[in-house]
Amino acid sequence: MSIPRADHVGSLLRPRKLLEARQAHAAGSLSLERLRELEDAAILEVVAMQRNVGIEVVSDGEYRRSSFLAGPYESLNGLVPIEGHHGPVWHGVGEAVANEAVPISALVATRKLSLKRRITAHETGFMKSHAGSPYKVTMPGPTMYLTLFRAGVTDRVYRDAQELLDDLVALYQSEVDAQIADGVSYIQLDSLRYAQALSGALLGAGGAAVGSVSDAVAQAIAADNAVFARAKGKGITRAIHICRGNHRSAWLMSGGYDKVAEQLFALADVDRFLLEFDDERSGSFEPLRYIPKGKIAVLGLVTTKMGQLESEDSLMRRVDEAARYLPLEQLALSPQCGFASTELGNLLNEAEQRRKLELVVNTARRIWG
């Protein structure tokens, strides 16, 4: 596969018909079989849209998920909810709607983790048969699930959070093996863990503060590398997307990549870093200088948080600025995050989403041909 210069993170806005179908299924008035049929039809449409726009590696839009985090939660045995958990506080243009959520249940591990089903089997199997072009699959990085460890509960079965993480990594490795068998050509891990470190908001298992940001980042790199090792040397593109929070056009964290760049970019054994750079919260391009030869920085310059369209000329100027720190042949272009990290999506419409993707493709063609 050639180097994709026009990329996107993976999630796309769900059509209203699909959202209504998911609500009906949750209410018990629509069968799982019928829901899957409607998901299939919606995915075929959104894959065709991506191909028509010119996206080289398509996704299923994460249309079968309630959020980007949902797959492992729905696939793991050994989890129970703890009531009264409050979600995070969101900021930015969509904060009013993003913070409307009532207290939610937090999941914790009460026994050894095992799979009741593959994490992405219902996604990759369909894409293998119907994508019609190279496709990517996304999963949250395994360290996103350190919150499953809670002192006084989980430590009855796991000595510490690292032991739980080791089991998660092993389950992810088996999933990557299956994805490769399904013909997946691009595997992406999405993680807030690195962004928590760079923003100073890093927490450990069960919400406990961690002492060393460097140690926490090293733990995340080791886990991600162990997962990606199963795909190394097999012609699979391996990517990490670093997100600062993305829900209803709101965000959680701020901070440039300076605190993690030297460690992350040098030690993460991946081919691509999908990096947010859509506003001043992301800092400067200077940390790109730590990216080694042979690796690509995908510049997330096009925001998914609002429908207003950036100009090609402004994007080209920003790519030129980034090229002061990393050669142009090591750069690519994308939106800064998904359009719908949760199923309700960001506060723009499908026509605006399409124009954003077209902008990415057209700008990339002007720059790289």
C-alpha positions in Angstrom: 0.0 0.0 0.0 1.3 3.5 -0.9 1.7 6.1 1.8 -1.8 7.6 2.3 -1.4 11.4 2.3 -5.1 12.1 2.9 -6.3 10.3 6.0 -9.0 10.5 8.6 -9.2 9.2 12.2 -12.0 6.8 11.7 -15.4 7.8 13.2 -18.0 9.5 11.1 -21.4 11.1 11.8 -24.1 8.5 12.2 -27.2 9.0 10.0 -30.4 9.8 11.9 -32.0 6.5 10.7 -29.1 4.5 12.3 -29.3 6.4 15.6 -33.1 5.8 15.8 -32.5 2.1 15.1 -29.9 1.8 17.9 -32.4 3.5 20.3 -35.2 1.1 19.2 -32.9 -1.9 19.8 -32.0 -0.6 23.2 -35.7 -0.2 24.0 -36.4 -3.8 22.9 -38.5 -2.9 19.9 -35.9 -3.8 17.2 -34.2 -7.1 16.9 -30.4 -7.3 16.8 -30.7 -9.0 13.3 -32.6 -6.0 11.9 -30.2 -3.5 13.6 -27.3 -5.3 11.9 -29.0 -5.0 8.5 -29.5 -1.3 9.0 -25.8 -0.9 10.1 -24.7 -2.8 7.1 -26.6 -0.6 4.7 -25.4 2.6 6.4 -21.8 1.4 6.3 -22.0 0.6 2.6 -23.2 4.2 2.0 -20.5 5.8 4.1 -17.8 3.6 2.5 -19.0 4.7 -0.9 -18.9 8.3 0.3 -15.3 8.0 1.4 -14.2 6.4 -1.9 -16.0 9.1 -3.9 -14.3 11.8 -1.9 -10.9 10.2 -2.6 -10.0 8.8 0.9 -7.4 6.1 0.2 -8.0 3.9 3.3 -11.7 3.8 4.3 -13.3 3.0 7.6 -16.8 1.8 8.6 -17.3 5.1 10.4 -17.4 3.1 13.7 -21.1 2.8 13.0 -21.5 -0.3 15.1 -20.2 1.4 18.3 -21.9 3.7 20.8 -18.4 5.3 21.3 -14.9 4.7 20.3 -14.3 2.9 23.7 -17.2 0.5 23.3 -15.6 -2.5 21.7 -13.5 -3.9 24.5 -16.2 -3.0 27.1 -18.7 -5.0 25.2 -16.3 -7.9 24.5 -14.8 -8.6 27.9 -16.0 -10.9 30.6 -15.3 -10.0 34.2 -16.6 -6.4 34.3 -19.3 -5.0 36.6 -20.7 -1.5 36.9 -20.2 0.8 39.9 -23.0 3.3 40.1 -22.7 7.0 40.8 -19.7 7.7 38.6 -19.6 11.2 37.0 -18.2 11.7 33.6 -15.5 14.3 32.9 -16.0 18.0 32.5 -16.0 19.1 28.8 -14.9 22.4 27.4 -15.3 24.4 24.3 -17.9 25.2 21.7 -20.0 22.1 22.5 -19.6 22.1 26.3 -23.3 22.8 27.1 -24.5 19.7 25.3 -21.5 17.6 26.1 -22.0 18.1 29.9 -25.7 17.2 29.9 -24.9 13.6 30.8 -26.3 12.3 34.1 -24.1 10.2 36.5 -23.0 7.1 34.7 -21.8 3.7 35.6 -18.1 3.0 35.8 -16.9 -0.5 34.9 -14.4 -2.4 37.0 -12.8 -5.8 36.7 -13.9 -8.3 39.4 -12.4 -11.4 37.9 -9.7 -12.3 35.3 -10.5 -10.8 31.9 -11.5 -13.0 29.1 -13.3 -12.5 25.8 -16.9 -13.3 25.2 -16.4 -12.4 21.6 -13.7 -10.9 19.4 -13.4 -7.1 19.8 -13.9 -6.2 16.1 -15.1 -9.4 14.5 -18.5 -8.0 13.6 -16.7 -5.0 12.0 -13.8 -6.5 10.1 -15.7 -9.4 8.7 -18.1 -7.1 6.9 -15.4 -4.7 5.7 -13.3 -7.7 4.4 -16.3 -8.5 2.1 -17.5 -5.1 1.2 -14.9 -2.4 1.6 -13.7 -2.6 -2.0 -10.4 -0.9 -1.1 -7.8 -0.9 1.8 -9.6 -0.3 5.1 -8.5 0.6 8.6 -9.7 -0.7 11.9 -9.5 1.4 15.1 -9.3 0.3 18.7 -8.7 2.3 21.9 -5.2 1.8 23.2 -5.1 -0.9 26.0 -4.0 1.7 28.6 -7.4 3.4 28.1 -8.7 0.5 30.3 -6.5 0.9 33.3 -9.6 2.4 34.9 -10.9 -1.2 35.1 -8.6 -1.6 38.1 -9.9 -0.5 41.4 -8.2 -1.1 44.8 -10.2 -3.2 47.1 -12.1 -4.8 44.2 -9.8 -5.7 41.3 -6.8 -6.5 43.5 -8.5 -9.6 44.6 -7.8 -11.1 41.2 -5.0 -8.9 39.9 -1.9 -8.1 41.9 -1.8 -4.6 40.4 -2.9 -2.6 37.4 0.1 -3.7 35.4 -0.9 -7.4 35.7 -4.4 -6.4 34.4 -2.8 -4.5 31.5 -0.7 -7.5 30.6 -3.9 -9.6 30.2 -5.4 -6.8 28.1 -2.4 -6.7 25.9 -2.6 -10.5 25.3 -6.2 -10.2 24.4 -5.4 -7.4 22.0 -2.6 -9.4 20.4 -5.1 -12.2 19.6 -7.4 -9.6 18.1 -4.7 -8.3 15.9 -3.9 -11.8 14.7 -7.5 -12.2 13.7 -7.7 -8.8 12.0 -4.7 -9.6 9.9 -6.5 -12.8 8.8 -9.4 -10.6 7.9 -7.3 -8.6 5.5 -7.0 -5.5 7.6 -4.2 -3.3 6.1 -4.2 -0.5 8.6 -4.5 -0.9 12.4 -4.9 2.2 14.6 -4.8 2.6 18.4 -6.5 5.7 19.8 -5.3 6.9 23.1 -6.0 9.8 25.5 -3.2 8.4 27.7 -0.5 10.4 26.0 -2.6 13.5 25.9 -3.3 13.1 29.7 0.5 13.1 30.2 1.2 16.1 28.0 -1.7 18.1 29.6 -0.7 17.2 33.2 -4.0 15.4 33.7 -2.5 11.9 33.9 -4.3 9.5 36.3 -3.5 6.0 37.2 -5.8 3.0 37.8 -9.0 3.9 39.7 -8.3 7.6 39.3 -5.2 7.6 41.5 -2.5 10.1 40.7 0.7 8.8 39.2 4.1 9.9 40.3 6.1 9.9 37.0 4.7 11.0 33.7 7.7 9.4 32.0 7.0 6.0 33.6 3.3 6.2 32.7 4.2 7.1 29.0 6.7 4.3 29.0 4.0 1.9 30.2 1.7 3.0 27.4 4.4 2.7 24.8 5.3 -0.8 25.9 1.7 -1.9 25.8 1.1 -0.4 22.4 4.3 -1.8 21.0 3.5 -5.3 22.3 0.1 -5.1 20.5 1.7 -3.8 17.2 4.5 -6.4 17.3 2.0 -8.9 16.0 1.6 -6.9 12.8 5.3 -5.9 12.3 6.8 -7.0 9.0 3.5 -8.1 7.5 2.7 -5.1 5.3 0.3 -3.6 7.9 0.3 0.1 8.6 0.5 0.7 12.3 -0.7 4.0 13.7 -1.3 5.8 17.0 -3.9 8.6 17.2 -3.4 11.0 20.2 -6.7 12.6 21.2 -7.4 15.3 23.8 -11.0 14.4 24.1 -13.7 14.7 21.5 -17.4 14.6 22.3 -20.2 16.9 21.0 -17.6 19.4 19.7 -16.1 19.7 23.1 -12.6 18.7 24.5 -11.1 17.7 27.8 -7.4 18.6 27.7 -4.9 21.1 26.3 -1.1 21.0 25.9 1.6 20.7 23.2 3.4 17.5 22.5 6.7 18.7 24.1 6.4 16.7 27.3 6.0 13.3 25.5 7.5 13.9 22.1 11.1 12.7 22.5 10.1 9.6 24.4 7.0 8.7 22.3 8.2 9.5 18.9 11.5 7.7 19.4 10.2 4.6 21.1 6.7 3.9 19.7 7.2 1.2 17.0 4.6 2.5 14.6 4.4 3.9 11.0 2.1 6.8 11.6 1.2 9.3 14.3 -2.1 11.0 13.8 -1.7 14.2 15.7 -4.2 17.0 16.6 -3.1 20.4 15.4 -6.4 22.2 14.7 -6.0 25.1 17.2 -3.6 26.6 19.8 -4.4 23.9 22.4 -2.1 21.6 20.4 1.0 23.7 20.7 3.6 24.2 18.0 5.0 21.9 15.4 8.5 22.0 16.9 8.1 18.5 18.7 7.9 16.9 15.2 11.7 17.1 15.1 11.8 14.0 17.3 10.0 11.8 14.7 12.6 9.4 13.2 13.1 8.8 9.5 10.7 6.4 8.0 7.7 7.5 10.2 4.8 9.7 9.1 3.2 12.6 11.1 -0.4 12.9 10.0 -1.2 16.6 10.7 -4.7 16.9 12.0 -5.2 20.5 10.8 -8.9 20.3 9.8 -11.2 20.6 12.8 -14.1 18.2 13.3 -15.6 20.3 16.0 -17.3 22.9 13.8 -18.6 23.0 10.2 -16.8 26.2 9.1 -14.5 25.1 6.3 -10.8 25.9 6.4 -9.1 27.1 3.2 -6.7 25.1 1.2 -4.2 27.9 1.2 -4.2 28.2 5.0 -3.7 24.4 5.3 -0.8 24.5 2.8 0.8 27.3 4.8 0.6 25.3 8.0 2.0 22.2 6.3 4.9 24.4 5.1 5.4 25.5 8.7 5.5 21.9 9.9 8.0 21.0 7.2 10.5 23.2 8.9 10.8 20.5 11.6 10.0 17.3 9.6 10.6 16.7 5.9 7.5 17.0 3.6 7.8 13.3 2.6 7.2 12.4 6.3 4.0 14.4 6.5 0.3 13.7 5.7 -3.0 15.5 6.3 -6.2 14.6 8.1 -9.0 16.0 10.3 -7.8 16.5 13.9 -10.0 13.8 15.4 -13.1 11.7 14.6 -16.3 13.3 13.6 -18.2 11.2 16.1 -16.1 9.7 18.8 -19.4 9.0 20.5 -22.5 8.1 18.5 -24.2 11.5 19.0 -21.4 13.1 17.0 -20.0 16.6 16.8 -22.1 19.7 16.1 -21.8 19.7 12.3 -23.8 18.0 9.6 -23.0 15.3 7.0 -22.6 17.8 4.2 -20.1 19.7 6.2 -18.3 16.5 7.1 -18.0 15.6 3.4 -16.7 19.0 2.5 -14.1 18.6 5.3 -12.9 15.3 3.9 -12.9 16.7 0.3 -10.7 19.5 1.6 -8.2 17.1 3.1 -8.0 15.1 -0.1 -7.8 18.2 -2.4 -5.2 19.8 -0.3 -3.1 16.6 0.0 -3.2 16.3 -3.8 -2.0 19.9 -4.2 0.9 19.2 -1.9 2.0 15.7 -2.6 0.5 15.1 -6.1 
